[in-house]
Amino acid sequence: MDLCEASDAVSSMQALRVELTEELDDIENSIHEIAQSSVACTDSGTNDLQVYWVARAALYSALASINEVLGWVRLMAEKSIEGNVAEVVKSLPTVAVFSIH
């Protein structure tokens, strides 16, 4: 993966992470609002909470996957002759690489 491709991938994934994080904040706020209201004890409130809990779990999973992709971009990004990588790639999380032997 060349540095230009790595930079494009990073920008796209980071934009997606921002959007998903904002959505997660909205979901968390909705959960909190319902839990603090009198609706929480009703069937409707319980059903709404269950939907929000599933959405929250899916968003956490998506964010974890994005972090993993960013880690792989860092791992696979092409380095210059001096061994340097783009600054945008340096800031990415790392991914543990396990030996198959």
Protein Blocks (a to p, Z undefined) as FASTA:
>chain_A
ZZklmmmmmmmmmmmmmmmmmmmmmmmmmmmmmmmmmklmpmklmmmmmmmmmmmmmmmm
mmmmmmmmmmmmmmmpccdfkopacfklmmpccdddddfZZ
